[in-house]
């Protein structure tokens, strides 16, 4: 605003002016002069104080603005860092999951290859009646333990419960108690020969059942005329006792070595 001497009133300037704290103090000082010498003197100190305070207030405002700006920058930086960390963790988790999936796929492919190779591998037509058993009593050994005075088969050393396998595919013709043989099984094979398994602790097949080469048919025991756990094994030309032949030659002739 400007003072109009002709009318004694204040008129608004054509340009808008923003007054700060110091400008307001100047206006107060001018008003004091217009009011009179006494008023001017009274407001002189106020005007000076306003001029002194203005720079301090402006500095405070600037400091506050700078502090707010710094806080905002720190917050933005922290948020950016947190976002980057989260993205890195997500990427690492995805990478780990992909690696696990690839490993599982590779393992599955390896198993499938092994199974395919196993299926394509020719299967033996004859196997040993037990795994890892040594022959302890040979064929035709003499002694009072046998009614004929001679051993009609061979004995394999093994612990009670050891799986007993059919040496070849065939049909079960005997499965039950066999007197001196204890629990015994006789299998007729496709080539017309028979095999007998004695002193079993358990029988796992029944008469008339078809069995495959290497199929478990019972378990080693010490039933019947036996002095301890073992498998009595015979090779026969018929299902009955007395038709025995050398079981070692029988197995070796079919490609099964015995120790």
FISETOR-366872 format. One record per residue (C-alpha): residue number from 1; residue in one letter; x, y, z. Coordinates in pm, 1 decimal, padded with zeros to 6 digits, m for minus. Layout:
<bados>
bado n NUM&res a&east X&north Y&up Z .
...
</bados>
This chain:
<bados>
bado n 1&res x&east 00000.0&north 00000.0&up 00000.0 .
bado n 2&res x&east 00101.5&north 00370.0&up m00047.3 .
bado n 3&res x&east 00002.7&north 00683.9&up 00145.6 .
bado n 4&res x&east m00206.6&north 00936.2&up m00049.7 .
bado n 5&res x&east m00120.3&north 01287.7&up 00068.2 .
bado n 6&res x&east m00425.9&north 01452.8&up m00098.3 .
bado n 7&res x&east m00689.9&north 01240.5&up 00070.4 .
bado n 8&res x&east m00497.5&north 01137.8&up 00379.7 .
bado n 9&res x&east m00584.0&north 00771.7&up 00306.0 .
bado n 10&res x&east m00390.6&north 00464.3&up 00204.3 .
bado n 11&res x&east m00441.0&north 00340.9&up m00154.4 .
bado n 12&res x&east m00360.6&north m00018.0&up m00280.1 .
bado n 13&res x&east m00063.9&north m00044.1&up m00518.8 .
bado n 14&res x&east m00120.3&north m00188.5&up m00865.4 .
bado n 15&res x&east 00140.9&north m00459.0&up m00797.0 .
bado n 16&res x&east 00083.4&north m00724.9&up m00530.5 .
bado n 17&res x&east 00368.4&north m00735.2&up m00279.1 .
bado n 18&res x&east 00424.4&north m01018.6&up m00031.0 .
bado n 19&res x&east 00543.5&north m00878.4&up 00298.6 .
bado n 20&res x&east 00764.8&north m01087.1&up 00528.0 .
bado n 21&res x&east 00819.4&north m01024.1&up 00893.3 .
bado n 22&res x&east 01060.9&north m00739.1&up 00818.0 .
bado n 23&res x&east 00822.8&north m00571.7&up 00567.5 .
bado n 24&res x&east 00542.7&north m00585.4&up 00821.0 .
bado n 25&res x&east 00768.3&north m00410.5&up 01070.4 .
bado n 26&res x&east 00843.9&north m00135.3&up 00815.0 .
bado n 27&res x&east 00472.3&north m00087.9&up 00764.1 .
bado n 28&res x&east 00427.0&north m00050.1&up 01138.6 .
bado n 29&res x&east 00705.4&north 00207.6&up 01144.2 .
bado n 30&res x&east 00545.8&north 00408.9&up 00862.5 .
bado n 31&res x&east 00213.1&north 00398.7&up 01038.2 .
bado n 32&res x&east 00384.6&north 00531.4&up 01349.4 .
bado n 33&res x&east 00527.4&north 00829.6&up 01155.2 .
bado n 34&res x&east 00184.9&north 00912.9&up 01012.4 .
bado n 35&res x&east 00026.4&north 00893.8&up 01355.1 .
bado n 36&res x&east 00272.9&north 01140.0&up 01490.3 .
bado n 37&res x&east 00620.1&north 01182.8&up 01635.3 .
bado n 38&res x&east 00531.7&north 01012.9&up 01962.0 .
bado n 39&res x&east 00392.4&north 00707.0&up 01788.2 .
bado n 40&res x&east 00695.7&north 00693.0&up 01559.4 .
bado n 41&res x&east 00930.6&north 00694.3&up 01854.1 .
bado n 42&res x&east 00724.9&north 00425.0&up 02026.2 .
bado n 43&res x&east 00746.3&north 00191.4&up 01727.6 .
bado n 44&res x&east 01110.7&north 00257.9&up 01650.0 .
bado n 45&res x&east 01232.5&north m00021.3&up 01878.3 .
bado n 46&res x&east 00974.5&north m00267.9&up 01740.7 .
bado n 47&res x&east 01094.0&north m00196.6&up 01389.3 .
bado n 48&res x&east 01457.5&north m00259.0&up 01487.4 .
bado n 49&res x&east 01372.8&north m00581.1&up 01669.7 .
bado n 50&res x&east 01176.2&north m00707.6&up 01369.8 .
bado n 51&res x&east 01470.4&north m00638.9&up 01141.2 .
bado n 52&res x&east 01700.5&north m00829.8&up 01381.3 .
bado n 53&res x&east 01466.1&north m01130.2&up 01421.6 .
bado n 54&res x&east 01390.7&north m01173.1&up 01050.5 .
bado n 55&res x&east 01728.2&north m01332.2&up 00951.6 .
bado n 56&res x&east 01720.5&north m01566.9&up 01252.8 .
bado n 57&res x&east 01368.1&north m01683.0&up 01174.0 .
bado n 58&res x&east 01451.9&north m01733.0&up 00809.4 .
bado n 59&res x&east 01756.3&north m01944.5&up 00907.4 .
bado n 60&res x&east 01544.5&north m02157.4&up 01137.4 .
bado n 61&res x&east 01293.6&north m02220.4&up 00861.0 .
bado n 62&res x&east 01576.3&north m02310.7&up 00621.6 .
bado n 63&res x&east 01730.5&north m02549.3&up 00875.4 .
bado n 64&res x&east 01395.5&north m02714.6&up 00934.2 .
bado n 65&res x&east 01338.8&north m02752.6&up 00561.7 .
bado n 66&res x&east 01687.4&north m02900.7&up 00519.5 .
bado n 67&res x&east 01625.6&north m03145.6&up 00805.5 .
bado n 68&res x&east 01295.8&north m03257.4&up 00652.8 .
bado n 69&res x&east 01460.8&north m03299.5&up 00314.5 .
bado n 70&res x&east 01740.9&north m03505.8&up 00469.6 .
bado n 71&res x&east 01491.8&north m03725.4&up 00658.6 .
bado n 72&res x&east 01293.0&north m03781.7&up 00339.6 .
bado n 73&res x&east 01610.7&north m03874.7&up 00153.8 .
bado n 74&res x&east 01713.3&north m04120.6&up 00426.9 .
bado n 75&res x&east 01367.3&north m04278.0&up 00425.0 .
bado n 76&res x&east 01374.6&north m04310.4&up 00045.9 .
bado n 77&res x&east 01722.8&north m04467.1&up 00062.8 .
bado n 78&res x&east 01611.8&north m04712.7&up 00333.4 .
bado n 79&res x&east 01304.7&north m04811.4&up 00133.0 .
bado n 80&res x&east 01517.1&north m04858.2&up m00178.3 .
bado n 81&res x&east 01764.5&north m05073.0&up 00015.2 .
bado n 82&res x&east 01483.0&north m05285.4&up 00163.5 .
bado n 83&res x&east 01327.6&north m05331.0&up m00181.3 .
bado n 84&res x&east 01663.5&north m05433.6&up m00326.6 .
bado n 85&res x&east 01718.5&north m05684.5&up m00043.7 .
bado n 86&res x&east 01371.0&north m05832.0&up m00091.6 .
bado n 87&res x&east 01428.5&north m05861.9&up m00466.3 .
bado n 88&res x&east 01766.0&north m06030.2&up m00407.7 .
bado n 89&res x&east 01611.7&north m06278.2&up m00159.8 .
bado n 90&res x&east 01332.5&north m06357.2&up m00404.8 .
bado n 91&res x&east 01582.9&north m06411.7&up m00684.7 .
bado n 92&res x&east 01795.0&north m06637.9&up m00461.5 .
bado n 93&res x&east 01487.8&north m06840.0&up m00358.7 .
bado n 94&res x&east 01382.5&north m06879.0&up m00722.3 .
bado n 95&res x&east 01735.7&north m06986.4&up m00816.0 .
bado n 96&res x&east 01742.1&north m07242.2&up m00532.8 .
bado n 97&res x&east 01400.7&north m07378.2&up m00631.1 .
bado n 98&res x&east 01510.9&north m07405.4&up m00994.6 .
bado n 99&res x&east 01829.3&north m07588.6&up m00892.0 .
bado n 100&res x&east 01629.9&north m07829.7&up m00673.2 .
bado n 101&res x&east 01383.1&north m07895.9&up m00953.7 .
bado n 102&res x&east 01669.6&north m07956.9&up m01199.0 .
bado n 103&res x&east 01838.3&north m08196.8&up m00953.8 .
bado n 104&res x&east 01513.5&north m08388.3&up m00899.7 .
bado n 105&res x&east 01459.2&north m08407.8&up m01275.1 .
bado n 106&res x&east 01815.6&north m08533.5&up m01325.0 .
bado n 107&res x&east 01774.2&north m08794.4&up m01048.7 .
bado n 108&res x&east 01443.3&north m08911.2&up m01197.1 .
bado n 109&res x&east 01604.3&north m08943.2&up m01541.0 .
bado n 110&res x&east 01893.1&north m09140.5&up m01388.4 .
bado n 111&res x&east 01651.8&north m09378.0&up m01212.1 .
bado n 112&res x&east 01455.6&north m09423.6&up m01532.0 .
bado n 113&res x&east 01774.5&north m09502.7&up m01725.3 .
bado n 114&res x&east 01877.0&north m09756.0&up m01459.3 .
bado n 115&res x&east 01535.0&north m09920.7&up m01464.7 .
bado n 116&res x&east 01539.3&north m09931.3&up m01844.8 .
bado n 117&res x&east 01885.0&north m10088.0&up m01841.2 .
bado n 118&res x&east 01773.0&north m10339.1&up m01579.1 .
bado n 119&res x&east 01468.1&north m10432.0&up m01784.8 .
bado n 120&res x&east 01677.2&north m10477.4&up m02097.0 .
bado n 121&res x&east 01938.7&north m10687.1&up m01915.4 .
bado n 122&res x&east 01887.3&north m11058.2&up m01978.6 .
bado n 123&res x&east 01767.5&north m11229.8&up m01663.6 .
bado n 124&res x&east 01936.6&north m11553.1&up m01550.5 .
bado n 125&res x&east 01735.7&north m11868.4&up m01598.4 .
bado n 126&res x&east 01884.1&north m12025.9&up m01283.2 .
bado n 127&res x&east 02010.4&north m11876.3&up m00954.2 .
bado n 128&res x&east 02152.4&north m12007.4&up m00626.6 .
bado n 129&res x&east 01886.3&north m12100.9&up m00365.9 .
bado n 130&res x&east 02026.8&north m11850.5&up m00113.1 .
bado n 131&res x&east 02254.4&north m11548.3&up m00143.5 .
bado n 132&res x&east 02603.7&north m11569.6&up 00003.1 .
bado n 133&res x&east 02575.0&north m11916.3&up 00157.8 .
bado n 134&res x&east 02870.4&north m12155.3&up 00143.2 .
bado n 135&res x&east 02828.2&north m12530.0&up 00097.1 .
bado n 136&res x&east 02909.9&north m12692.4&up 00432.2 .
bado n 137&res x&east 02808.6&north m13054.7&up 00379.3 .
bado n 138&res x&east 02875.1&north m13191.4&up 00031.3 .
bado n 139&res x&east 02671.9&north m13436.4&up m00171.6 .
bado n 140&res x&east 02703.3&north m13810.0&up m00078.9 .
bado n 141&res x&east 02879.0&north m13738.9&up 00252.2 .
bado n 142&res x&east 02857.2&north m14047.7&up 00472.4 .
bado n 143&res x&east 02720.4&north m14065.8&up 00825.4 .
bado n 144&res x&east 02458.5&north m14211.2&up 01058.0 .
bado n 145&res x&east 02251.6&north m13892.8&up 01041.9 .
bado n 146&res x&east 02100.5&north m14006.2&up 00710.2 .
bado n 147&res x&east 01882.4&north m14314.0&up 00674.3 .
bado n 148&res x&east 02053.1&north m14415.0&up 00352.7 .
bado n 149&res x&east 02394.0&north m14360.1&up 00510.5 .
bado n 150&res x&east 02472.0&north m14085.6&up 00262.7 .
bado n 151&res x&east 02376.5&north m13721.0&up 00222.6 .
bado n 152&res x&east 02120.9&north m13688.2&up m00058.1 .
bado n 153&res x&east 02182.8&north m13317.0&up m00115.9 .
bado n 154&res x&east 02404.5&north m13030.3&up m00007.2 .
bado n 155&res x&east 02376.4&north m12795.7&up 00290.4 .
bado n 156&res x&east 02413.5&north m12418.5&up 00273.9 .
bado n 157&res x&east 02522.5&north m12236.0&up 00587.9 .
bado n 158&res x&east 02277.2&north m11954.1&up 00668.9 .
bado n 159&res x&east 02102.3&north m11788.2&up 00958.6 .
bado n 160&res x&east 01743.0&north m11855.0&up 01051.1 .
bado n 161&res x&east 01515.0&north m11630.2&up 00847.3 .
bado n 162&res x&east 01746.7&north m11600.5&up 00546.0 .
bado n 163&res x&east 01530.6&north m11588.9&up 00229.5 .
bado n 164&res x&east 01521.6&north m11911.8&up 00024.8 .
bado n 165&res x&east 01468.5&north m11871.9&up m00351.6 .
bado n 166&res x&east 01343.9&north m12103.3&up m00622.0 .
bado n 167&res x&east 01649.6&north m12171.2&up m00839.4 .
bado n 168&res x&east 01438.8&north m12162.5&up m01157.5 .
bado n 169&res x&east 01084.4&north m12103.1&up m01276.3 .
bado n 170&res x&east 00839.7&north m12382.9&up m01213.8 .
bado n 171&res x&east 00540.3&north m12517.9&up m01021.2 .
bado n 172&res x&east 00527.2&north m12602.9&up m00651.0 .
bado n 173&res x&east 00443.9&north m12974.3&up m00606.7 .
bado n 174&res x&east 00517.7&north m13007.6&up m00233.4 .
bado n 175&res x&east 00483.2&north m12747.9&up 00043.4 .
bado n 176&res x&east 00458.3&north m12869.6&up 00404.1 .
bado n 177&res x&east 00599.6&north m13109.7&up 00660.3 .
bado n 178&res x&east 00844.0&north m13364.6&up 00518.4 .
bado n 179&res x&east 00942.7&north m13576.7&up 00820.0 .
bado n 180&res x&east 01323.0&north m13569.3&up 00854.9 .
bado n 181&res x&east 01329.4&north m13274.4&up 00614.0 .
bado n 182&res x&east 01106.8&north m13071.9&up 00845.5 .
bado n 183&res x&east 00923.1&north m12797.5&up 00660.2 .
bado n 184&res x&east 01012.0&north m12852.4&up 00293.9 .
bado n 185&res x&east 00922.6&north m12743.9&up m00058.4 .
bado n 186&res x&east 00962.6&north m12927.7&up m00389.7 .
bado n 187&res x&east 00942.9&north m12738.3&up m00719.8 .
bado n 188&res x&east 00904.2&north m12896.0&up m01064.7 .
bado n 189&res x&east 01090.5&north m12691.9&up m01326.9 .
bado n 190&res x&east 01013.2&north m12638.8&up m01692.2 .
bado n 191&res x&east 01298.6&north m12868.5&up m01804.4 .
bado n 192&res x&east 01143.3&north m13161.4&up m01613.3 .
bado n 193&res x&east 01386.7&north m13153.4&up m01319.7 .
bado n 194&res x&east 01293.6&north m13096.7&up m00954.7 .
bado n 195&res x&east 01455.6&north m12912.5&up m00663.6 .
bado n 196&res x&east 01389.3&north m12963.8&up m00294.4 .
bado n 197&res x&east 01440.0&north m12718.4&up m00002.9 .
bado n 198&res x&east 01441.5&north m12858.7&up 00352.1 .
bado n 199&res x&east 01449.8&north m12763.5&up 00723.2 .
bado n 200&res x&east 01266.1&north m12434.1&up 00657.5 .
bado n 201&res x&east 01145.9&north m12209.3&up 00937.2 .
bado n 202&res x&east 00869.4&north m12071.8&up 00712.7 .
bado n 203&res x&east 00696.3&north m12170.2&up 00388.0 .
bado n 204&res x&east 00576.1&north m11890.0&up 00161.1 .
bado n 205&res x&east 00412.2&north m12082.1&up m00124.7 .
bado n 206&res x&east 00142.0&north m12343.7&up m00175.4 .
bado n 207&res x&east 00103.4&north m12654.2&up m00393.4 .
bado n 208&res x&east 00015.8&north m12570.0&up m00752.5 .
bado n 209&res x&east 00156.2&north m12217.9&up m00733.3 .
bado n 210&res x&east 00368.4&north m12091.7&up m01021.5 .
bado n 211&res x&east 00701.3&north m11943.2&up m00913.1 .
bado n 212&res x&east 00962.7&north m11743.3&up m01103.4 .
bado n 213&res x&east 01338.9&north m11772.2&up m01106.6 .
bado n 214&res x&east 01480.4&north m11618.5&up m00789.9 .
bado n 215&res x&east 01136.7&north m11579.7&up m00625.9 .
bado n 216&res x&east 01138.6&north m11615.1&up m00246.6 .
bado n 217&res x&east 00953.2&north m11929.5&up m00145.3 .
bado n 218&res x&east 01051.1&north m11971.6&up 00221.3 .
bado n 219&res x&east 01303.8&north m11897.0&up 00492.6 .
bado n 220&res x&east 01600.3&north m12085.8&up 00637.1 .
bado n 221&res x&east 01537.7&north m12274.0&up 00961.4 .
bado n 222&res x&east 01627.9&north m12586.3&up 01159.6 .
bado n 223&res x&east 01312.1&north m12799.4&up 01152.1 .
bado n 224&res x&east 01311.0&north m13178.5&up 01120.2 .
bado n 225&res x&east 01633.7&north m13380.2&up 01152.0 .
bado n 226&res x&east 01867.4&north m13083.8&up 01187.5 .
bado n 227&res x&east 02151.8&north m12982.6&up 01419.2 .
bado n 228&res x&east 02128.2&north m12608.5&up 01346.6 .
bado n 229&res x&east 02001.7&north m12347.4&up 01100.2 .
bado n 230&res x&east 02088.9&north m12430.4&up 00737.5 .
bado n 231&res x&east 01928.2&north m12501.7&up 00402.0 .
bado n 232&res x&east 01922.7&north m12858.4&up 00273.3 .
bado n 233&res x&east 01903.2&north m12844.4&up m00106.2 .
bado n 234&res x&east 01848.7&north m13133.5&up m00349.8 .
bado n 235&res x&east 01831.4&north m13166.5&up m00728.3 .
bado n 236&res x&east 01607.8&north m13456.1&up m00842.0 .
bado n 237&res x&east 01481.3&north m13631.5&up m01150.6 .
bado n 238&res x&east 01143.0&north m13687.0&up m00979.6 .
bado n 239&res x&east 00948.0&north m13531.8&up m00692.7 .
bado n 240&res x&east 01018.2&north m13818.9&up m00450.7 .
bado n 241&res x&east 01307.5&north m13907.0&up m00226.9 .
bado n 242&res x&east 01570.3&north m14131.6&up m00382.8 .
bado n 243&res x&east 01574.4&north m13961.7&up m00725.0 .
bado n 244&res x&east 01851.9&north m13725.8&up m00627.9 .
bado n 245&res x&east 02142.4&north m13614.9&up m00847.5 .
bado n 246&res x&east 02450.4&north m13405.3&up m00773.3 .
bado n 247&res x&east 02311.4&north m13056.5&up m00696.7 .
bado n 248&res x&east 02652.6&north m12890.0&up m00747.1 .
bado n 249&res x&east 02681.3&north m13032.1&up m01100.2 .
bado n 250&res x&east 02315.9&north m12940.9&up m01159.3 .
bado n 251&res x&east 02366.5&north m12577.4&up m01069.0 .
bado n 252&res x&east 02708.5&north m12540.0&up m01229.8 .
bado n 253&res x&east 02574.5&north m12693.3&up m01548.7 .
bado n 254&res x&east 02318.9&north m12410.5&up m01560.7 .
bado n 255&res x&east 02578.0&north m12138.6&up m01502.2 .
bado n 256&res x&east 02555.9&north m12102.3&up m01123.1 .
bado n 257&res x&east 02900.6&north m12124.8&up m00959.2 .
bado n 258&res x&east 02920.1&north m12247.8&up m00600.6 .
bado n 259&res x&east 03198.8&north m12187.2&up m00348.7 .
</bados>
